[in-house]
Amino acid sequence: MNIYTAHLRPGREPVLVAEGFSLAAALFGPLWLFARGGWIAGLLALAAGLLLAALGLRLGWPGELLWAGLAWLHGLFARDLLRWDLARRGYDLAHVLAARGAEAAYARLLAARPDLLGEARA
């Protein structure tokens, strides 16, 4: 079972965000956030990477450890940053869902809130 949070904004389709570590976010960092619409969070992550790159030129091999640490942090916190960015854009955390996949979580959300069915199709 996976855990998802459902974020709602009137007139918009619900957004589901999975819980847990994201390997894709660890590998792709800010690009993962940009691809999911987390522009501000992605810019903050990119700024952290640029700062680390500037420091890494002077640190040598410890800089590689810092890059690995930054990638790990991206994987741990990227979904939280995405939730923060959704809240900043006016989405409210409405439900926490447990399901085997995103489609099943979306179906559970629509079963619990049939009023969203019209908004999801719009």
Contact map, one row per residue, 1 for C-alpha under 8 A:
11100000000000000000000000000000000000000000000000000000000000000000000000000000000000000000000001111000000000000000000000
11110000000000000110000000000000000000000000000000000000000000000000000000000000000000000000000001111000000000000000000000
11111000000000000110000000000000000000000000000000000000000000000000000000000000000000000000000111100000000000000000000000
01111100000000011110000000000000000000000000000000000000000000000000000000000000000000000000000111100100100000000000000000
00111110000000011110000000000000000000000000000000000000000000000000000000000000000000000000111110000000000000000000000000
00011111000001111000000000000000000000000000000000000000000000000000000000000000000000000000111110000000000010000000000000
00001111100001111000000000000000000000000000000000000000000000000000000000000000000001000011111000000000000000000000000000
00000111110111100000000000000000000000000000000000000000000000000000000000000000000000000011110000000000000000000000000000
00000011111111000000000000000000000000000000000000000000000000000000000000000000000000000111000000000000000000000000000000
00000001111100000000000000000000000000000000000000000000000000000000000000000000000000000000000000000000000000000000000000
00000000111110000000000000000000000000000000000000000000000000000000000000000000000000000000000000000000000000000000001000
00000001111111000000000000000000000000000000000000000000000000000000000000000000000000000000000000000000000000000000001100
00000001101111100000000000000000000000000000000000000000000000000000000000000000000000000000000000000000000000000001001111
00000111100111110000000000000000000000000000000000000000000000000000000000000000000000000000000000000000000000000001000100
00000111000011111000000000000000000000000000000000000000000000000000000000000000000000000000000000000000000000000000000000
00011110000001111100000000000000000000000000000000000000000000000000000000000000000000000000000000000100010000000000000000
00011110000000111110000000000000000000000000000000000000000000000000000000000010011000000000000000000000000000000000000000
01111000000000011111000000000000000000000000000000000000000000000000000000000010000000000000000000000100000000000000000000
01111000000000001111100000000000000000000000000000000000000000000000000000000010000000000000000000000000000000000000000000
00000000000000000111110000000000000000000000000000000000000000000000000000010010000000000000000000000000000000000000000000
00000000000000000011111000000000000000000000000000000000000000000000000000111000000000000000000000000000000000000000000000
00000000000000000001111111000000000000000000000000000000000000000000000001110110000000000000000000000000000000000000000000
00000000000000000000111111100000000000000000000000000000000000000000000000100000000000000000000000000000000000000000000000
00000000000000000000011111111001000000000000000000000000000000000000000000100000000000000000000000000000000000000000000000
00000000000000000000011111111111100000000000000000000000000000000000001001100100000000000000000000000000000000000000000000
00000000000000000000011111111000000000000000000000000000000000000000001111110000000000000000000000000000000000000000000000
00000000000000000000001111111000000000000000000000000000000000000000001000100000000000000000000000000000000000000000000000
00000000000000000000000111111111000000000000000000000000000000000000000000000000000000000000000000000000000000000000000000
00000000000000000000000111111111100000000100110000000000000000000000001001100100000000000000000000000000000000000000000000
00000000000000000000000010011111110000001110110000000000000000000000000000000000000000000000000000000000000000000000000000
00000000000000000000000010011111111000000100000000000000000000000000000000000000000000000000000000000000000000000000000000
00000000000000000000000110011111111100000100000000000000000000000000000000000000000000000000000000000000000000000000000000
00000000000000000000000010001111111111101100000000000000000000000000000000000100010000000000000000000000000000000000000000
00000000000000000000000000000111111111100100000000000000000000000000000000000000000000000000000000000000000000000000000000
00000000000000000000000000000011111111000000000000000000000000000000000000000000000000000000000000000000000000000000000000
00000000000000000000000000000001111111000000000000000000000000000000000000000000010000000000000000000000000000000000000000
00000000000000000000000000000000111111100000000000000000000000000000000000000000000000000000000000000000000000000000000000
00000000000000000000000000000000111111111100000000000000000000000000000000000000110011000000000000000000000000000000000000
00000000000000000000000000000000110011111110000000000000000000000000000000000000000010000000000000000000000000000000000000
00000000000000000000000000000000000001111111000000000000000000000000000000000000000010000000000000000000000000000000000000
00000000000000000000000000000100100001111111100000000000000000000000000000000000110010000000000000000000000000000000000000
00000000000000000000000000001111110001111111110000000000000000000000000000000000000000000000000000000000000000000000000000
00000000000000000000000000000100000000111111111000000000000000000000000000000000000000000000000000000000000000000000000000
00000000000000000000000000000000000000011111111100000000000000000000000000000000000000000000000000000000000000000000000000
00000000000000000000000000001100000000001111111110000000000000000000000001000000000000000000000000000000000000000000000000
00000000000000000000000000001100000000000111111111000000000000000000000000000000000000000000000000000000000000000000000000
00000000000000000000000000000000000000000011111111100000000000000000000000000000000000000000000000000000000000000000000000
00000000000000000000000000000000000000000001111111110000000000000000000000000000000000000000000000000000000000000000000000
00000000000000000000000000000000000000000000111111111000000000000000010000000000000000000000000000000000000000000000000000
00000000000000000000000000000000000000000000011111111100000000000000000000000000000000000000000000000000000000000000000000
00000000000000000000000000000000000000000000001111111110000000000000000000000000000000000000000000000000000000000000000000
00000000000000000000000000000000000000000000000111111111000000100110000000000000000000000000000000000000000000000000000000
00000000000000000000000000000000000000000000000011111111100000000000000000000000000000000000000000000000000000000000000000
00000000000000000000000000000000000000000000000001111111110000000000000000000000000000000000000000000000000000000000000000
00000000000000000000000000000000000000000000000000111111111000100000000000000000000000000000000000000000000000000000000000
00000000000000000000000000000000000000000000000000011111111101110000000000000000000000000000000000000000000000000000000000
00000000000000000000000000000000000000000000000000001111111100100000000000000000000000000000000000000000000000000000000000
00000000000000000000000000000000000000000000000000000111111100000000000000000000000000000000000000000000000000000000000000
00000000000000000000000000000000000000000000000000000011111111100000000000000000000000000000000000000000000000000000000000
00000000000000000000000000000000000000000000000000000001111111110000000000000000000000000000000000000000000000000000000000
00000000000000000000000000000000000000000000000000000000001111111000000000000000000000000000000000000000000000000000000000
00000000000000000000000000000000000000000000000000000001001111111100000000000000000000000000000000000000000000000000000000
00000000000000000000000000000000000000000000000000010011101111111110000000000000000000000000000000000000000000000000000000
00000000000000000000000000000000000000000000000000000001000111111111000000000000000000000000000000000000000000000000000000
00000000000000000000000000000000000000000000000000000000000011111111100000000000000000000000000000000000000000000000000000
00000000000000000000000000000000000000000000000000010000000001111111110000000000000000000000000000000000000000000000000000
00000000000000000000000000000000000000000000000000010000000000111111111000000000000000000000000000000000000000000000000000
00000000000000000000000000000000000000000000000000000000000000011111111100000000000000000000000000000000000000000000000000
00000000000000000000000000000000000000000000000000000000000000001111111110000000000000000000000000000000000000000000000000
00000000000000000000000000000000000000000000000010000000000000000111111111000000000000000000000000000000000000000000000000
00000000000000000000000011101000000000000000000000000000000000000011111111100000000000000000000000000000000000000000000000
00000000000000000000000001000000000000000000000000000000000000000001111111110000000000000000000000000000000000000000000000
00000000000000000000000001000000000000000000000000000000000000000000111111111100000000000000000000000000000000000000000000
00000000000000000000010011001000000000000000100000000000000000000000011111111100000000000000000000000000000000000000000000
00000000000000000000111111101000000000000000000000000000000000000000001111111100000000000000000000000000000000000000000000
00000000000000000001110001000000000000000000000000000000000000000000000111111110000000000000000000000000000000000000000000
00000000000000000000100000000000000000000000000000000000000000000000000011111111100000000000000000000000000000000000000000
00000000000000000000010010001000100000000000000000000000000000000000000011111111110000000000000000000000000000000000000000
00000000000000001111010000000000000000000000000000000000000000000000000000011111111000000000000000000000000000000000000000
00000000000000000000000000000000000000000000000000000000000000000000000000001111111100000000000000000000000000000000000000
00000000000000000000000000000000000001001000000000000000000000000000000000001111111110000000000000000000000000000000000000
00000000000000001000000000000000100101001000000000000000000000000000000000000111111111000000000000000000000000000000000000
00000000000000001000000000000000000000000000000000000000000000000000000000000011111111100000000000000000000000000000000000
00000000000000000000000000000000000000000000000000000000000000000000000000000001111111110000000000000000000000000000000000
00000000000000000000000000000000000001111000000000000000000000000000000000000000111111111000000000000000000000000000000000
00000010000000000000000000000000000001000000000000000000000000000000000000000000011111111111000000000000000000000000000000
00000000000000000000000000000000000000000000000000000000000000000000000000000000001111111111100000000000000000000000000000
00000000000000000000000000000000000000000000000000000000000000000000000000000000000111111110000000000000000000000000000000
00000000000000000000000000000000000000000000000000000000000000000000000000000000000011111110000000000000000000000000000000
00000000100000000000000000000000000000000000000000000000000000000000000000000000000001111111000000000000000000000000000000
00000011100000000000000000000000000000000000000000000000000000000000000000000000000001111111100000000000000000000000000000
00000011100000000000000000000000000000000000000000000000000000000000000000000000000001100111110000000000000000000000000000
00001111000000000000000000000000000000000000000000000000000000000000000000000000000000100011111000000000000000000000000000
00001111000000000000000000000000000000000000000000000000000000000000000000000000000000000001111100000000000000000000000000
00001110000000000000000000000000000000000000000000000000000000000000000000000000000000000000111110000000000010000000000000
00111100000000000000000000000000000000000000000000000000000000000000000000000000000000000000011111000000000000000000000000
00111100000000000000000000000000000000000000000000000000000000000000000000000000000000000000001111100000100110000000000000
11110000000000000000000000000000000000000000000000000000000000000000000000000000000000000000000111110000100000000000000000
11110000000000000000000000000000000000000000000000000000000000000000000000000000000000000000000011111101100100000000000000
11000000000000000000000000000000000000000000000000000000000000000000000000000000000000000000000001111101100000000000000000
11000000000000000000000000000000000000000000000000000000000000000000000000000000000000000000000000111111100000000000000000
00010000000000010100000000000000000000000000000000000000000000000000000000000000000000000000000000111111110000000000000000
00000000000000000000000000000000000000000000000000000000000000000000000000000000000000000000000000001111111000000000000000
00000000000000000000000000000000000000000000000000000000000000000000000000000000000000000000000000111111111100000000000000
00010000000000000000000000000000000000000000000000000000000000000000000000000000000000000000000011111111111110000000000000
00000000000000010000000000000000000000000000000000000000000000000000000000000000000000000000000000000111111111000000000000
00000000000000000000000000000000000000000000000000000000000000000000000000000000000000000000000000000011111111100000000000
00000000000000000000000000000000000000000000000000000000000000000000000000000000000000000000000010100001111111110000000000
00000100000000000000000000000000000000000000000000000000000000000000000000000000000000000000001010000000111111111000000000
00000000000000000000000000000000000000000000000000000000000000000000000000000000000000000000000000000000011111111111100000
00000000000000000000000000000000000000000000000000000000000000000000000000000000000000000000000000000000001111111100000000
00000000000000000000000000000000000000000000000000000000000000000000000000000000000000000000000000000000000111111100000000
00000000000000000000000000000000000000000000000000000000000000000000000000000000000000000000000000000000000011111111100000
00000000000000000000000000000000000000000000000000000000000000000000000000000000000000000000000000000000000001111111100000
00000000000000000000000000000000000000000000000000000000000000000000000000000000000000000000000000000000000001001111111000
00000000000011000000000000000000000000000000000000000000000000000000000000000000000000000000000000000000000001001111111100
00000000000000000000000000000000000000000000000000000000000000000000000000000000000000000000000000000000000001001111111110
00000000000000000000000000000000000000000000000000000000000000000000000000000000000000000000000000000000000000000011111111
00000000001110000000000000000000000000000000000000000000000000000000000000000000000000000000000000000000000000000011111111
00000000000111000000000000000000000000000000000000000000000000000000000000000000000000000000000000000000000000000001111111
00000000000010000000000000000000000000000000000000000000000000000000000000000000000000000000000000000000000000000000111111
00000000000010000000000000000000000000000000000000000000000000000000000000000000000000000000000000000000000000000000011111
